[in-house]
Every structure is written in structure tokens, then in C-alpha cells.
């Protein structure tokens, strides 16, 4: 366990990628269960491993409440989606409009199109610029983030995420739609605060 404790994100100093890769190789050789996440730096994989030891962060509990579904208003929304993280060309094609976005984990297993889990709902003044904040979480260590639940989401399910978005008339309409979706769907990573508070405490302007 001494080797493992040395890579806990809250205590470990920044280390180069080469040393992190060597540490991961040593842990694998010792029989530790390391999840390789495509596109994530070795340092971040070490952080994920450490966090999984502390709290099994790879489990997500869905909350399906038909009573809340029945109360949700019928809205004719048009959704677009892109892989997350997007390449530069895809990012440039995102709209500058306000709207609501949703992070969905899509494992694409057994040819079932609906094997997906909604993880997070948010609103944005500009869909195009908002995604940068989430891409940033893939580039920093866990100890450096000021949104640990978002870091966990983007890094743990990297390679299996899609970013859905729908355009609204203005940011006020985006906030109203976000509130309705939070109440009806109760996404897991919006639960850092109770749902009623998440509707009022905005992480971004």
C-alpha cells in the first residue's frame, strides 16, 4: 500500500507523464486493477485509481421517478450531439447561441442504441464557449480542479461521453429548461447540491 499512497491526488506533487506511466506500469505488474482511459494523461489515470480506492467513483446510481416525469412539460426540442471531447473542427462548428447541454455516457454495447446514462445537465449563454471549461478538466490533475464532481465525470467516462445540446431563445429560456430537466431527470452529477439548490446556484454565468 505504500506505493499506492504515494499517488493520491491530494498529497502527491505534480509528476511528469513519464514517471506517471512508470508508476502505472509498476501498479499493473503488482496486480492492481488499473482502468486504462483512452485520451487521458497517465497522471489523471493515477488520480482516478487513487480516487477509486477512496470511494469507488466508477459507480453511478440513477434516480428514475415516474412522478416527476409525469409533471414535466411537453417541449418540442431539437437536440444535436457531438463526441466529447470534440476535435477542433467539431468545436468550431458549435453554435454561439444560448441553450441547454447534457452529458451522456454511451457505452454502445450489444448494438442497443439506448444503452446510455444521463450524467449532467447545464445551461449556457454560448454553447460554443461553454464546452471549453469541460475540456480543461481533462488537462489538469484532480488536486487542481475547483469542480471535483465535473473532473470525475469527464475523466472517468472519457471516450464514452457525448455532449448533447439544444438552442434556446435566450439564457432565461435556457435556465427555465434546465430547471425543468433537473427536476424531472435528477442527473447524478448535478447532485453535489440538492436539486432545488442546483436550480439557483449557478456554476457558470
Buried (B, 14 or more C-beta within 10 A) or exposed (E): EEEBEBBBBEEBEEBEEEEBBEBBEEBEEEEEEBEEBEEBBBBBBBBBBBBBBEEEBEEBEEEEEEEBEEEEEEEEEEEBBBEBBBEEEBBEEBEEBBBBBBBBBBEEEEEEEEEBBBBBBBBBBBBBEBBEBBEBBBEBBBBEBEBBBBBBBBBBBBEBBBBBBBBBEEBEBBBBBBBBBBBBBBBBBBBBEEBEEBBEEEBEE
